[in-house]
Amino acid sequence: MNASADESKLICGKCGAPLQRVGKRANQCVACLLELAWDEEETANAERFDHYQVATHNDGTPVELGRGAMGITFKAVDTVLGNEVALKVIDARIAAHSEARERFLREARAAARLRHPNVASVFYYGTRKSDGQCFYSFGPDRVANDSCQAKKSKTSGWGRSAQSWPSGRPSSRS
Amino acid sequence: MGTPLDSTAGGRSKLHTTQWGLVAAASAEGAGEARAALEELYRLYSYPVYAFVRRRGYGPHDAQDLTQDFFVHLLEKGALGRADPQRGRFRNFLLGALEHFLAHAAERADAGKRGGGCQWVFLDDDSAENRHQLAAPEGLTAEKLFEARWAAALVEATFARLQGELEAEGKGHLFEALQGFLHGRDDSSYQEVADRLNLSLPALKTTIHRLRGRYRALLREEVARTVAAPEDVDEELRYLRAALRS
C-alpha cells in the first residue's frame, strides 16, 4: 500500500488539485478534466468574453477605460462584427455574490432602456461560462467618451493604472 | 432473496434520462424499470457514497454494508418519493439523504433492517476499498471527498460513453491511443502516435480536436442529468472545479 499512499498525495502540476483514480485510469486531474467542458479558446484566453476580445497594449496589458464600484470598463472588439465596443466586466472580487450580480444586471438593464444621442446603447449582456464573470457591452460613442475621461483621470489620479485587474486579470478562475 | 443487483454489469441505457428521472423510475412502485433504474444509480454513485462513509470513520466492511443499505433504503417506500427535482442538484439530494441515513444507521442496525432482502454485487470485489486507498486525498472532509468522488464519477461516466461511441463505430483503438491527449501532450508525442496510427500529424490533431469536442458535449450532458435546469450546468461545473482546487 506504500505506492497507494503516495498516490493519494499527488497533485496536478497544472492546477494543484489532488490527483484521483478515474475508473482504471490512475493519477487523473478531475478538475482539469472538468475544465474541458468549456471551449479551449475561451479558457486559455483571459481577455475573451464570449465573442468580445479585450484590447491590449503592446505589453499585453488590457486597455482599461474606467472603473467604478461594480466593475471595470475595457476597450474591446466584437470579433464577429469587427467593431470596437466598451466592455464592462463585473469586479471579480464581488462576482461571487448573487446580490452584486443582480445589481450589475439591473445596471445593464437600466442602461439598455435609455435612448439618447449622448447616452451609449447597451448591446449585449452575458456571463462567461468558464468562471461566471458577468459583462455587458455598449456603444463606441461611450468608448470615445470613456477614453477622454480616462485621459483626464490619469492626471486627476482617478485610479487609472489601467493595467490592474480586480484580481490581477479579468479572469478570476477558481 | 432476489436476484443480486449487479452494478458492474451492463452499459448505460440508450435514453440518457436525468438522475431525477432515474429516481422517479426507481421509486415507482411495481414499475418494471425500477430495478434497472436503481442499479444505474448504484453503479454511478456507489463510489462517492462509499468514500463518504469511509471518511466518516467506518471500516471497509461496514462501509460496504452501509453503502448497499443506503441504496436499498432509497428504494424503501417514501424515501425516493420525497425527492423533488425542483429542489435542485441531485448531488445535494444524495448527500443530504446519505447524511440522514448515517445519522440513523445505528437504529436501523438494532432493528435488524440491514439488507432489505436485497443482495447487491458491490462493484468488483474489493475495488471500492482499493480505489479509496488509492485516491482519497488526505485532509479532505467527508463532504469534500464525496464531491471529489462525485466529480470523478461524472468524468468516468463521460469516458465510458465516449469509449462506447467510438467502439460502436469500430474506432475503439483510437480511444485507447488518444484518451491521454484530452489534456494535451507535447508535439513529439503527437508524432509518435501519428506514426503508430498511420495518420498524418494534421489528421491526428483534427481527430484529437473532435475527440475533445465530443468529450465536452458528453460531459455537459452528464452534468445536465444531475441538475434541475440546463442553465445550471456551468455553475455546477464551476462549483465542482472550485471544490477540487480549494
HADDOCK unambig.tbl for C-alpha pairs under 7 A between the chains (distance, minus, plus):
assign (segid A and resid 4 and name CA) (segid B and resid 133 and name CA) 6.25 0.50 0.50
assign (segid A and resid 4 and name CA) (segid B and resid 134 and name CA) 4.63 0.50 0.50
assign (segid A and resid 5 and name CA) (segid B and resid 133 and name CA) 6.97 0.50 0.50
assign (segid A and resid 5 and name CA) (segid B and resid 134 and name CA) 6.58 0.50 0.50
assign (segid A and resid 7 and name CA) (segid B and resid 134 and name CA) 6.02 0.50 0.50
assign (segid A and resid 7 and name CA) (segid B and resid 135 and name CA) 6.89 0.50 0.50
assign (segid A and resid 8 and name CA) (segid B and resid 134 and name CA) 5.57 0.50 0.50
assign (segid A and resid 8 and name CA) (segid B and resid 135 and name CA) 4.91 0.50 0.50
assign (segid A and resid 8 and name CA) (segid B and resid 136 and name CA) 5.65 0.50 0.50
assign (segid A and resid 8 and name CA) (segid B and resid 137 and name CA) 4.82 0.50 0.50
assign (segid A and resid 9 and name CA) (segid B and resid 137 and name CA) 5.88 0.50 0.50
assign (segid A and resid 9 and name CA) (segid B and resid 138 and name CA) 6.96 0.50 0.50
assign (segid A and resid 16 and name CA) (segid B and resid 245 and name CA) 6.52 0.50 0.50
assign (segid A and resid 17 and name CA) (segid B and resid 244 and name CA) 5.73 0.50 0.50
assign (segid A and resid 17 and name CA) (segid B and resid 245 and name CA) 4.68 0.50 0.50
assign (segid A and resid 18 and name CA) (segid B and resid 137 and name CA) 6.53 0.50 0.50
assign (segid A and resid 20 and name CA) (segid B and resid 135 and name CA) 4.93 0.50 0.50
assign (segid A and resid 21 and name CA) (segid B and resid 131 and name CA) 6.98 0.50 0.50
assign (segid A and resid 21 and name CA) (segid B and resid 135 and name CA) 5.70 0.50 0.50
assign (segid A and resid 22 and name CA) (segid B and resid 152 and name CA) 5.78 0.50 0.50
assign (segid A and resid 22 and name CA) (segid B and resid 156 and name CA) 5.67 0.50 0.50
assign (segid A and resid 23 and name CA) (segid B and resid 156 and name CA) 6.01 0.50 0.50
assign (segid A and resid 30 and name CA) (segid B and resid 151 and name CA) 6.81 0.50 0.50
assign (segid A and resid 30 and name CA) (segid B and resid 152 and name CA) 5.97 0.50 0.50
assign (segid A and resid 31 and name CA) (segid B and resid 241 and name CA) 4.96 0.50 0.50
assign (segid A and resid 31 and name CA) (segid B and resid 244 and name CA) 6.03 0.50 0.50
assign (segid A and resid 34 and name CA) (segid B and resid 237 and name CA) 6.76 0.50 0.50
assign (segid A and resid 34 and name CA) (segid B and resid 241 and name CA) 6.61 0.50 0.50
assign (segid A and resid 36 and name CA) (segid B and resid 216 and name CA) 5.95 0.50 0.50
assign (segid A and resid 37 and name CA) (segid B and resid 216 and name CA) 4.56 0.50 0.50
assign (segid A and resid 37 and name CA) (segid B and resid 219 and name CA) 6.40 0.50 0.50
assign (segid A and resid 37 and name CA) (segid B and resid 220 and name CA) 6.33 0.50 0.50
assign (segid A and resid 38 and name CA) (segid B and resid 216 and name CA) 6.99 0.50 0.50
assign (segid A and resid 129 and name CA) (segid B and resid 234 and name CA) 5.98 0.50 0.50
assign (segid A and resid 130 and name CA) (segid B and resid 238 and name CA) 6.99 0.50 0.50
assign (segid A and resid 131 and name CA) (segid B and resid 238 and name CA) 6.65 0.50 0.50
assign (segid A and resid 174 and name CA) (segid B and resid 242 and name CA) 5.35 0.50 0.50
